[in-house]
Amino acid sequence: TKIRLVRATSICHAPQYIAEELLRGEGFTDVQYVTKATAEIGKTLAAGEADINLHFAGPLILALDTGEPIVILSGSHVGCFELFGTDKVRAIHDLKGKTVAVPGIGSPPYVFLSIMAAYVGLNPAKDINWVTHPPAESMRLLAESKIDAYLGFPPEPQELRAKKIGHVVVNSIKDRPWSQYFCCMVAGNKEFVRKNPIATKRAVRAILKAADLCALHPDQSAQFLVDKGFKTQYEYALQALKEIPYGKWREFDPEDTVRFYALRMHEAGMIKNSPQKIIAQGTDWRFLKELKKELKA
């Protein structure tokens, strides 16, 4: 009857906040949110400080590669991140020799941009000059052309576009191949999932139902985020919820996402284990398969 999730900064995690009342409807009488930085979600799950949570595919695969006790249970939605650049950056391969800001080495933006760079033949460790700054500082530096590129997660892309800072180089909602795979996935602490299969299924069901609500009622969902104090900028929240295709969890195969990113990361030397081993040891699709049958409508 107790469930713990992480309260982080990204709007794209909206389904797990919208799910609060749905979780209570599933029998969870004690719904807790642990406040952590987005980069700490994987460690928080692995340590058992949270039970179920949305997280980005790349960092989850990194955690699984090092043997962290995490299991991926489902996809959530496609597309979150957008790469913004100055006039010097028109395509990913233009990042060679350029300065790119990230919140931290190993953070989700760093991981995703490293994958993107490796995909076009760059060596992310050698070809890019990484600097670390908080998001607000990075956006200011991009506006002043003191950095060349920045990869943001909602609400940062919405703010950058509204303020006409830089230009969009890659939009993972629209641009292939990134638009063909999940960005965020539902993951759980491995021991929690093993001990509590019924609770796990109920929690995943609530989050996936909440994803549908985000897709069908973005205005109400955005207002909920503001009213509950998860976000402060209604317009940015609404824009993000309208743009992100939350309904894709039924259509896309989450195993394809894990395979795609794990293969890119393996080729780039970011992980040691093969995609097959990551999938075999770090995923469990039983709950999703059952829920897809139950939630057909």
VOPAGU-2260 file (C-alpha; in pm, 1 decimal, decimal comma):
REM VOPAGU-2260
SITE   aa  ch    i         X         Y         Z
SITE  THR   A    0       0,0       0,0       0,0
SITE  LYS   A    1     307,9     227,4       4,3
SITE  ILE   A    2     477,3     356,0    -310,5
SITE  ARG   A    3     771,6     594,1    -346,1
SITE  LEU   A    4     852,8     792,0    -661,8
SITE  VAL   A    5    1102,9    1064,6    -743,5
SITE  ARG   A    6    1009,3    1429,2    -779,0
SITE  ALA   A    7    1249,8    1574,5   -1036,4
SITE  THR   A    8    1259,4    1880,8   -1259,8
SITE  SER   A    9    1153,2    1757,7   -1603,6
SITE  ILE   A   10     795,3    1819,3   -1720,3
SITE  CYS   A   11     812,8    1509,3   -1940,2
SITE  HIS   A   12     781,4    1305,8   -1618,4
SITE  ALA   A   13     429,8    1444,5   -1581,9
SITE  PRO   A   14     254,9    1101,6   -1591,7
SITE  GLN   A   15     401,4     994,6   -1259,1
SITE  TYR   A   16     275,2    1315,1   -1096,3
SITE  ILE   A   17     -64,8    1301,4   -1267,4
SITE  ALA   A   18     -81,3     939,2   -1148,5
SITE  GLU   A   19    -101,9    1036,6    -780,3
SITE  GLU   A   20    -480,7     996,1    -752,0
SITE  LEU   A   21    -477,4     696,4    -987,1
SITE  LEU   A   22    -224,9     529,9    -757,5
SITE  ARG   A   23    -461,9     582,4    -466,1
SITE  GLY   A   24    -736,4     426,1    -677,1
SITE  GLU   A   25    -508,5     125,6    -724,4
SITE  GLY   A   26    -490,1      75,2    -348,6
SITE  PHE   A   27    -180,9     277,0    -255,0
SITE  THR   A   28    -277,1     462,1      61,1
SITE  ASP   A   29      70,2     612,5     108,5
SITE  VAL   A   30     207,0     782,7    -206,9
SITE  GLN   A   31     541,3     951,4    -144,5
SITE  TYR   A   32     761,2    1168,1    -369,6
SITE  VAL   A   33    1133,5    1185,4    -292,2
SITE  THR   A   34    1292,7    1506,0    -423,4
SITE  LYS   A   35    1608,7    1435,7    -624,1
SITE  ALA   A   36    1795,6    1577,6    -921,1
SITE  THR   A   37    1708,4    1410,3   -1250,9
SITE  ALA   A   38    2062,5    1269,4   -1276,4
SITE  GLU   A   39    2011,9    1089,0    -942,8
SITE  ILE   A   40    1698,8     893,4   -1041,3
SITE  GLY   A   41    1888,6     577,2   -1134,5
SITE  LYS   A   42    2088,6     575,3    -811,3
SITE  THR   A   43    1773,4     645,9    -609,0
SITE  LEU   A   44    1595,7     346,4    -765,5
SITE  ALA   A   45    1899,1     121,7    -725,1
SITE  ALA   A   46    1937,5     216,7    -358,7
SITE  GLY   A   47    1573,9     130,9    -288,4
SITE  GLU   A   48    1491,8     490,3    -194,2
SITE  ALA   A   49    1225,8     488,1    -468,8
SITE  ASP   A   50    1023,0     194,3    -596,6
SITE  ILE   A   51     900,7     289,2    -945,7
SITE  ASN   A   52     990,8     585,0   -1163,5
SITE  LEU   A   53    1019,9     726,2   -1510,9
SITE  HIS   A   54    1374,3     776,2   -1634,9
SITE  PHE   A   55    1555,2     829,8   -1962,6
SITE  ALA   A   56    1658,5     522,1   -2159,1
SITE  GLY   A   57    2029,9     600,0   -2189,6
SITE  PRO   A   58    2107,3     649,9   -1818,7
SITE  LEU   A   59    1900,7     340,6   -1732,0
SITE  ILE   A   60    2114,3     132,6   -1968,9
SITE  LEU   A   61    2431,5     277,1   -1814,3
SITE  ALA   A   62    2307,2     173,6   -1469,6
SITE  LEU   A   63    2218,1    -177,7   -1588,6
SITE  ASP   A   64    2560,1    -216,1   -1747,2
SITE  THR   A   65    2725,5    -165,5   -1408,0
SITE  GLY   A   66    2494,1    -416,7   -1241,0
SITE  GLU   A   67    2261,9    -178,3   -1059,6
SITE  PRO   A   68    1948,1    -357,9    -927,7
SITE  ILE   A   69    1704,8    -186,3   -1165,6
SITE  VAL   A   70    1455,7    -338,6   -1409,6
SITE  ILE   A   71    1290,1    -162,0   -1704,3
SITE  LEU   A   72     917,6    -240,0   -1717,0
SITE  SER   A   73     765,7     -32,6   -1997,4
SITE  GLY   A   74     807,9     255,7   -2233,0
SITE  SER   A   75     634,7     579,7   -2141,2
SITE  HIS   A   76     659,7     833,2   -2422,3
SITE  VAL   A   77     854,7     925,1   -2731,0
SITE  GLY   A   78    1063,5    1236,8   -2759,7
SITE  CYS   A   79    1166,2    1484,4   -2490,0
SITE  PHE   A   80    1503,9    1629,0   -2565,0
SITE  GLU   A   81    1596,9    1896,8   -2815,0
SITE  LEU   A   82    1943,7    2008,1   -2921,6
SITE  PHE   A   83    1985,3    2384,4   -2956,7
SITE  GLY   A   84    2281,9    2550,1   -3121,8
SITE  THR   A   85    2425,9    2880,6   -3235,0
SITE  ASP   A   86    2472,2    2961,7   -3603,5
SITE  LYS   A   87    2794,2    2756,3   -3593,1
SITE  VAL   A   88    2595,3    2435,8   -3532,6
SITE  ARG   A   89    2353,5    2325,3   -3803,9
SITE  ALA   A   90    2383,6    1948,8   -3764,7
SITE  ILE   A   91    2515,1    1703,7   -3505,4
SITE  HIS   A   92    2847,6    1657,5   -3686,7
SITE  ASP   A   93    2906,5    2033,4   -3649,8
SITE  LEU   A   94    2965,6    1969,5   -3277,6
SITE  LYS   A   95    3322,6    1859,7   -3353,2
SITE  GLY   A   96    3555,5    2101,1   -3177,6
SITE  LYS   A   97    3264,8    2293,3   -3027,0
SITE  THR   A   98    3180,9    2376,2   -2665,3
SITE  VAL   A   99    2869,0    2206,5   -2530,3
SITE  ALA   A  100    2716,9    2262,2   -2186,0
SITE  VAL   A  101    2562,4    1983,6   -1976,8
SITE  PRO   A  102    2452,3    1973,2   -1610,5
SITE  GLY   A  103    2719,7    1713,3   -1538,6
SITE  ILE   A  104    2929,4    1443,0   -1699,1
SITE  GLY   A  105    2708,7    1134,5   -1688,8
SITE  SER   A  106    2386,9    1337,7   -1668,9
SITE  PRO   A  107    2098,1    1247,6   -1904,6
SITE  PRO   A  108    2179,6    1534,0   -2148,1
SITE  TYR   A  109    2544,2    1424,3   -2158,5
SITE  VAL   A  110    2447,6    1061,0   -2220,8
SITE  PHE   A  111    2197,8    1137,2   -2496,5
SITE  LEU   A  112    2419,8    1386,5   -2674,6
SITE  SER   A  113    2712,8    1143,7   -2655,6
SITE  ILE   A  114    2494,1     877,6   -2820,6
SITE  MET   A  115    2385,9    1123,2   -3089,3
SITE  ALA   A  116    2745,1    1228,6   -3157,9
SITE  ALA   A  117    2866,3     868,4   -3178,3
SITE  TYR   A  118    2579,3     788,8   -3415,4
SITE  VAL   A  119    2719,8    1031,4   -3675,5
SITE  GLY   A  120    3079,1     915,1   -3629,5
SITE  LEU   A  121    3212,1    1157,9   -3370,2
SITE  ASN   A  122    3409,2    1054,9   -3063,7
SITE  PRO   A  123    3215,7    1229,0   -2784,9
SITE  ALA   A  124    3507,5    1199,5   -2542,0
SITE  LYS   A  125    3758,6    1365,5   -2777,0
SITE  ASP   A  126    3568,1    1568,7   -3035,3
SITE  ILE   A  127    3347,8    1775,5   -2802,1
SITE  ASN   A  128    3457,0    2028,8   -2541,9
SITE  TRP   A  129    3218,6    1957,2   -2254,6
SITE  VAL   A  130    3154,3    2219,1   -1986,4
SITE  THR   A  131    2924,0    2176,2   -1687,5
SITE  HIS   A  132    2671,7    2437,9   -1581,2
SITE  PRO   A  133    2320,8    2436,3   -1430,6
SITE  PRO   A  134    2048,0    2457,9   -1698,2
SITE  ALA   A  135    1966,1    2824,9   -1638,0
SITE  GLU   A  136    2333,1    2919,0   -1669,8
SITE  SER   A  137    2371,7    2708,7   -1984,9
SITE  MET   A  138    2075,9    2880,4   -2149,4
SITE  ARG   A  139    2221,9    3222,0   -2064,1
SITE  LEU   A  140    2559,5    3121,8   -2208,6
SITE  LEU   A  141    2393,2    2996,6   -2526,4
SITE  ALA   A  142    2210,4    3327,4   -2562,1
SITE  GLU   A  143    2545,3    3507,2   -2530,7
SITE  SER   A  144    2713,2    3262,9   -2776,5
SITE  LYS   A  145    2965,3    3167,5   -2506,6
SITE  ILE   A  146    2881,5    2802,3   -2572,1
SITE  ASP   A  147    2792,1    2647,7   -2905,6
SITE  ALA   A  148    2517,6    2401,0   -2811,8
SITE  TYR   A  149    2291,7    2281,8   -2534,3
SITE  LEU   A  150    2059,8    1980,9   -2511,6
SITE  GLY   A  151    1752,2    2051,3   -2304,0
SITE  PHE   A  152    1459,6    1860,6   -2155,7
SITE  PRO   A  153    1114,1    2017,0   -2095,5
SITE  PRO   A  154    1051,8    2291,6   -1996,2
SITE  GLU   A  155    1393,0    2413,6   -2121,2
SITE  PRO   A  156    1323,1    2373,4   -2497,8
SITE  GLN   A  157     993,3    2557,9   -2455,9
SITE  GLU   A  158    1170,2    2843,7   -2277,5
SITE  LEU   A  159    1454,2    2858,8   -2531,9
SITE  ARG   A  160    1208,8    2878,2   -2819,4
SITE  ALA   A  161     993,1    3138,0   -2644,6
SITE  LYS   A  162    1297,7    3358,2   -2582,4
SITE  LYS   A  163    1438,3    3289,8   -2932,5
SITE  ILE   A  164    1767,9    3161,2   -2793,7
SITE  GLY   A  165    1964,8    2964,0   -3052,5
SITE  HIS   A  166    1786,4    2738,3   -3297,7
SITE  VAL   A  167    1669,0    2376,9   -3289,9
SITE  VAL   A  168    1926,2    2139,6   -3440,1
SITE  VAL   A  169    1752,4    1813,7   -3343,0
SITE  ASN   A  170    1399,9    1764,0   -3210,6
SITE  SER   A  171    1362,2    1408,0   -3082,3
SITE  ILE   A  172     983,6    1429,4   -3113,9
SITE  LYS   A  173    1008,2    1479,9   -3490,6
SITE  ASP   A  174    1354,4    1377,6   -3613,6
SITE  ARG   A  175    1452,3    1022,1   -3699,8
SITE  PRO   A  176    1585,5     794,3   -3568,5
SITE  TRP   A  177    1526,6     946,6   -3222,3
SITE  SER   A  178    1153,8     992,9   -3282,0
SITE  GLN   A  179    1114,4     618,7   -3338,8
SITE  TYR   A  180    1214,4     515,5   -2986,7
SITE  PHE   A  181    1106,3     587,2   -2631,8
SITE  CYS   A  182    1282,4     867,2   -2451,0
SITE  CYS   A  183    1148,0     792,6   -2103,2
SITE  MET   A  184    1076,1     445,8   -1969,0
SITE  VAL   A  185     913,1     307,3   -1654,6
SITE  ALA   A  186    1168,7     136,0   -1431,5
SITE  GLY   A  187    1159,4     -18,8   -1088,6
SITE  ASN   A  188    1384,5    -127,7    -807,2
SITE  LYS   A  189    1452,4    -493,0    -882,6
SITE  GLU   A  190    1384,0    -618,2    -531,4
SITE  PHE   A  191    1060,0    -421,5    -505,3
SITE  VAL   A  192     937,5    -568,1    -834,3
SITE  ARG   A  193    1037,4    -921,0    -730,0
SITE  LYS   A  194     865,6    -900,2    -392,0
SITE  ASN   A  195     560,0    -701,7    -502,9
SITE  PRO   A  196     443,2    -810,3    -849,1
SITE  ILE   A  197      80,1    -710,3    -788,4
SITE  ALA   A  198     177,4    -366,8    -657,8
SITE  THR   A  199     418,4    -325,8    -950,0
SITE  LYS   A  200     146,7    -396,6   -1204,8
SITE  ARG   A  201     -91,2    -156,5   -1030,8
SITE  ALA   A  202     172,9     118,7   -1024,8
SITE  VAL   A  203     261,5      74,0   -1391,8
SITE  ARG   A  204    -108,7      73,2   -1481,0
SITE  ALA   A  205    -160,2     404,8   -1298,5
SITE  ILE   A  206     138,3     566,7   -1473,6
SITE  LEU   A  207      32,5     447,8   -1819,6
SITE  LYS   A  208    -325,3     564,8   -1759,1
SITE  ALA   A  209    -180,5     900,0   -1653,8
SITE  ALA   A  210      18,5     912,4   -1978,6
SITE  ASP   A  211    -311,8     875,7   -2162,9
SITE  LEU   A  212    -454,8    1164,5   -1959,2
SITE  CYS   A  213    -156,2    1381,6   -2055,2
SITE  ALA   A  214    -224,4    1301,8   -2421,3
SITE  LEU   A  215    -602,3    1353,6   -2405,8
SITE  HIS   A  216    -622,8    1645,8   -2161,4
SITE  PRO   A  217    -295,4    1842,5   -2172,7
SITE  ASP   A  218    -458,7    2161,6   -2044,3
SITE  GLN   A  219    -600,1    1997,8   -1732,3
SITE  SER   A  220    -279,8    1801,8   -1678,5
SITE  ALA   A  221     -66,4    2116,9   -1701,2
SITE  GLN   A  222    -293,8    2294,9   -1454,2
SITE  PHE   A  223    -264,1    1998,5   -1215,6
SITE  LEU   A  224     117,5    2024,3   -1227,3
SITE  VAL   A  225      98,8    2393,2   -1140,3
SITE  ASP   A  226    -167,9    2355,0    -871,4
SITE  LYS   A  227      27,3    2077,8    -700,7
SITE  GLY   A  228     350,3    2276,3    -713,3
SITE  PHE   A  229     534,4    2041,4    -947,7
SITE  LYS   A  230     577,9    2324,3   -1201,6
SITE  THR   A  231     536,5    2700,7   -1197,2
SITE  GLN   A  232     509,7    2801,1   -1564,9
SITE  TYR   A  233     170,5    2689,2   -1693,5
SITE  GLU   A  234     235,6    2794,7   -2054,8
SITE  TYR   A  235     562,5    2598,3   -2078,6
SITE  ALA   A  236     402,0    2296,0   -1912,4
SITE  LEU   A  237     102,2    2307,2   -2148,2
SITE  GLN   A  238     321,9    2342,3   -2455,5
SITE  ALA   A  239     537,8    2046,1   -2350,4
SITE  LEU   A  240     237,1    1824,4   -2278,6
SITE  LYS   A  241      83,7    1912,7   -2615,0
SITE  GLU   A  242     405,9    1836,8   -2802,5
SITE  ILE   A  243     517,1    1511,6   -2637,1
SITE  PRO   A  244     334,0    1207,2   -2785,5
SITE  TYR   A  245     228,6    1038,9   -2461,7
SITE  GLY   A  246      -4,1     792,1   -2633,4
SITE  LYS   A  247     277,5     598,9   -2802,7
SITE  TRP   A  248     330,1     352,6   -2515,8
SITE  ARG   A  249      79,8     115,3   -2681,6
SITE  GLU   A  250     236,5     136,7   -3028,3
SITE  PHE   A  251     612,3     124,2   -2973,7
SITE  ASP   A  252     809,0    -177,8   -2852,9
SITE  PRO   A  253    1020,6     -85,8   -2548,5
SITE  GLU   A  254    1263,7    -368,4   -2621,4
SITE  ASP   A  255    1344,5    -201,5   -2954,4
SITE  THR   A  256    1435,6     113,9   -2762,1
SITE  VAL   A  257    1668,4     -68,5   -2523,2
SITE  ARG   A  258    1830,4    -253,6   -2814,5
SITE  PHE   A  259    1874,2      64,0   -3021,8
SITE  TYR   A  260    2034,6     271,1   -2747,5
SITE  ALA   A  261    2238,4     -15,0   -2601,5
SITE  LEU   A  262    2381,0     -91,2   -2946,3
SITE  ARG   A  263    2479,3     272,9   -3000,5
SITE  MET   A  264    2633,4     288,0   -2652,7
SITE  HIS   A  265    2818,4     -40,6   -2698,0
SITE  GLU   A  266    2963,5      75,7   -3030,4
SITE  ALA   A  267    3075,7     402,0   -2866,6
SITE  GLY   A  268    3242,5     216,7   -2578,0
SITE  MET   A  269    3001,2     363,1   -2323,5
SITE  ILE   A  270    2889,6      18,9   -2199,1
SITE  LYS   A  271    3067,3    -317,4   -2183,7
SITE  ASN   A  272    2772,2    -555,7   -2200,4
SITE  SER   A  273    2594,9    -647,8   -2521,6
SITE  PRO   A  274    2240,8    -522,9   -2590,8
SITE  GLN   A  275    2121,2    -885,0   -2560,9
SITE  LYS   A  276    2264,2    -913,5   -2209,7
SITE  ILE   A  277    2117,8    -576,8   -2103,7
SITE  ILE   A  278    1774,6    -688,3   -2227,1
SITE  ALA   A  279    1800,5   -1034,4   -2068,7
SITE  GLN   A  280    1910,7    -911,8   -1726,7
SITE  GLY   A  281    1752,9    -568,6   -1702,2
SITE  THR   A  282    1403,0    -582,7   -1851,0
SITE  ASP   A  283    1070,6    -744,8   -1762,2
SITE  TRP   A  284     782,3    -692,3   -2004,6
SITE  ARG   A  285     526,3    -922,0   -1835,7
SITE  PHE   A  286     331,2    -639,6   -1673,6
SITE  LEU   A  287     321,5    -432,6   -1991,5
SITE  LYS   A  288     195,1    -724,0   -2201,2
SITE  GLU   A  289     -88,9    -783,3   -1956,0
SITE  LEU   A  290    -175,5    -412,6   -1936,2
SITE  LYS   A  291    -180,9    -370,3   -2314,3
SITE  LYS   A  292    -454,5    -635,6   -2325,4
SITE  GLU   A  293    -645,4    -476,0   -2036,7
SITE  LEU   A  294    -619,4    -116,1   -2159,9
SITE  LYS   A  295    -702,2    -162,7   -2526,6
SITE  ALA   A  296    -956,4     117,4   -2547,0
